Amino acid sequence: MAASPRETREAKRRIQQMEAKRELRRDQEKRRKRDNLVAGSAAAAAVVLAVVLQLTVFAGNPTEEEFAAAEAGLATPSAAPSATPTAAQTNAANIPKPATAAGKTFTGSLKLNSGTLGVQLDGTKAPQAAAVFKSLADQNYYKGVSCHRLTTAENFGVLQCGSKTGDGQGDPNYTWGPLENTPADNKYPAGTIAVARTGNNAYGNGTQFFIVYKDTVIPADSAGGYTIVGKVTSGLDVVTKIAAAGLKAGESGTDGAPAEAVRIDSFSLK
């Protein structure tokens, strides 16, 4: 028996409802896949951001085994990030020539408001760096300048100094390279004095340096490692005591300003 017009309309309505439900399910599935992709991208971005922060927080340079890279929530002693220079890049006229330090050893003292360190710079292994720091010391550049950054992670212990502004900013008119005497194994033994620099820039060295007070691992970035310019010959306990006092109230994690302000009274070399 033929279906009545009413039954025909009802059948069409049911078919339309089923099609609408199928379309809704297809839309939901597409949305679910899209949301998963966005969530995955966001998670990946968060990981990348964490690594970037790890590698650039210092104002002039290191990080540790990517610190277990973001595990300790640290960064690297580095000034502000900048583009990798060309191989032909050279230093400006205001940067001392490496020949003034080549083959020489400079000894002296770094007097902090909390004690004095005996230091030695190696002009044989790092002539450009030794020339720079000898020149700056002779000009009394460091008198009154702070040591603004302290790290206290298990495998990353440094005190960073030399920012005129006291906040890790470098002097854009005083940058130099190249990298010298960088460790192939990324290990910086206790007592090392190394040069802080901007991330991924072999010509991003400036006036800042860091003192390693316990054996530290600092992974190289795209430019390489960090120039080891010398070592502490006495008084390293001055820095370990600064580290033992911890970070300034309000700092988080294991990277920030020392609990007690650290100031350079003088830096002399001969």
Solvent accessible surface area in square Angstrom, and as a share of the most:
residue,aa,sasa,rsa
1,M,243,1.08
2,A,97,0.75
3,A,66,0.51
4,S,46,0.30
5,P,98,0.62
6,R,188,0.69
7,E,100,0.45
8,T,57,0.33
9,R,154,0.56
10,E,62,0.28
11,A,37,0.29
12,K,121,0.51
13,R,108,0.39
14,R,120,0.44
15,I,96,0.49
16,Q,122,0.54
17,Q,84,0.37
18,M,97,0.43
19,E,85,0.38
20,A,62,0.48
21,K,123,0.52
22,R,98,0.36
23,E,80,0.36
24,L,99,0.49
25,R,141,0.51
26,R,117,0.43
27,D,52,0.27
28,Q,92,0.41
29,E,68,0.31
30,K,129,0.55
31,R,111,0.41
32,R,122,0.45
33,K,121,0.51
34,R,132,0.48
35,D,74,0.38
36,N,85,0.43
37,L,127,0.63
38,V,91,0.52
39,A,61,0.47
40,G,42,0.41
41,S,62,0.40
42,A,60,0.47
43,A,60,0.46
44,A,56,0.43
45,A,59,0.46
46,A,58,0.45
47,V,96,0.55
48,V,90,0.52
49,L,103,0.51
50,A,35,0.27
51,V,45,0.26
52,V,70,0.40
53,L,93,0.46
54,Q,3,0.01
55,L,42,0.21
56,T,28,0.17
57,V,79,0.45
58,F,1,0.01
59,A,13,0.10
60,G,1,0.01
61,N,0,0.00
62,P,0,0.00
63,T,0,0.00
64,E,8,0.04
65,E,104,0.47
66,E,57,0.26
67,F,1,0.01
68,A,51,0.40
69,A,18,0.14
70,A,46,0.35
71,E,146,0.65
72,A,33,0.26
73,G,56,0.54
74,L,4,0.02
75,A,0,0.00
76,T,1,0.00
77,P,0,0.00
78,S,0,0.00
79,A,16,0.12
80,A,54,0.42
81,P,87,0.54
82,S,50,0.32
83,A,87,0.68
84,T,88,0.51
85,P,28,0.18
86,T,99,0.58
87,A,115,0.89
88,A,86,0.67
89,Q,65,0.29
90,T,110,0.64
91,N,42,0.22
92,A,60,0.46
93,A,105,0.81
94,N,79,0.40
95,I,4,0.02
96,P,28,0.18
97,K,125,0.53
98,P,52,0.33
99,A,80,0.62
100,T,77,0.45
101,A,0,0.00
102,A,54,0.42
103,G,61,0.58
104,K,100,0.42
105,T,78,0.45
106,F,17,0.07
107,T,59,0.34
108,G,25,0.24
109,S,24,0.15
110,L,1,0.01
111,K,95,0.40
112,L,7,0.04
113,N,68,0.35
114,S,63,0.41
115,G,24,0.23
116,T,66,0.38
117,L,0,0.00
118,G,13,0.12
119,V,3,0.02
120,Q,53,0.23
121,L,2,0.01
122,D,37,0.19
123,G,0,0.00
124,T,96,0.56
125,K,128,0.54
126,A,0,0.00
127,P,31,0.19
128,Q,7,0.03
129,A,0,0.00
130,A,0,0.00
131,A,3,0.02
132,V,0,0.00
133,F,4,0.02
134,K,41,0.17
135,S,26,0.17
136,L,4,0.02
137,A,5,0.04
138,D,85,0.44
139,Q,115,0.51
140,N,107,0.55
141,Y,41,0.16
142,Y,1,0.00
143,K,140,0.59
144,G,46,0.44
145,V,8,0.05
146,S,35,0.22
147,C,2,0.01
148,H,26,0.11
149,R,11,0.04
150,L,0,0.00
151,T,0,0.00
152,T,40,0.23
153,A,7,0.05
154,E,149,0.67
155,N,67,0.35
156,F,0,0.00
157,G,0,0.00
158,V,0,0.00
159,L,0,0.00
160,Q,0,0.00
161,C,0,0.00
162,G,0,0.00
163,S,2,0.01
164,K,117,0.49
165,T,95,0.55
166,G,33,0.32
167,D,93,0.48
168,G,1,0.01
169,Q,100,0.44
170,G,38,0.37
171,D,61,0.32
172,P,115,0.73
173,N,117,0.60
174,Y,26,0.10
175,T,60,0.35
176,W,1,0.00
177,G,0,0.00
178,P,64,0.40
179,L,33,0.16
180,E,23,0.10
181,N,59,0.30
182,T,50,0.29
183,P,25,0.16
184,A,113,0.87
185,D,87,0.45
186,N,44,0.22
187,K,117,0.50
188,Y,1,0.00
189,P,76,0.48
190,A,45,0.35
191,G,7,0.07
192,T,10,0.06
193,I,9,0.04
194,A,0,0.00
195,V,0,0.00
196,A,1,0.01
197,R,1,0.00
198,T,18,0.10
199,G,2,0.02
200,N,54,0.27
201,N,16,0.08
202,A,22,0.17
203,Y,34,0.13
204,G,5,0.05
205,N,0,0.00
206,G,13,0.13
207,T,7,0.04
208,Q,6,0.03
209,F,5,0.02
210,F,0,0.00
211,I,0,0.00
212,V,0,0.00
213,Y,19,0.07
214,K,64,0.27
215,D,101,0.53
216,T,2,0.01
217,V,34,0.20
218,I,0,0.00
219,P,22,0.14
220,A,47,0.36
221,D,27,0.14
222,S,92,0.59
223,A,25,0.19
224,G,22,0.21
225,G,5,0.05
226,Y,3,0.01
227,T,0,0.00
228,I,32,0.16
229,V,2,0.01
230,G,9,0.09
231,K,102,0.43
232,V,18,0.10
233,T,77,0.45
234,S,66,0.43
235,G,21,0.20
236,L,42,0.21
237,D,77,0.40
238,V,19,0.11
239,V,0,0.00
240,T,52,0.30
241,K,137,0.58
242,I,17,0.09
243,A,12,0.10
244,A,90,0.70
245,A,61,0.47
246,G,20,0.20
247,L,35,0.18
248,K,115,0.49
249,A,100,0.78
250,G,85,0.82
251,E,71,0.32
252,S,91,0.59
253,G,63,0.61
254,T,38,0.22
255,D,22,0.11
256,G,13,0.13
257,A,29,0.22
258,P,7,0.05
259,A,39,0.30
260,E,127,0.57
261,A,88,0.69
262,V,6,0.04
263,R,110,0.40
264,I,0,0.00
265,D,50,0.26
266,S,39,0.25
267,F,18,0.07
268,S,58,0.38
269,L,16,0.08
270,K,176,0.74
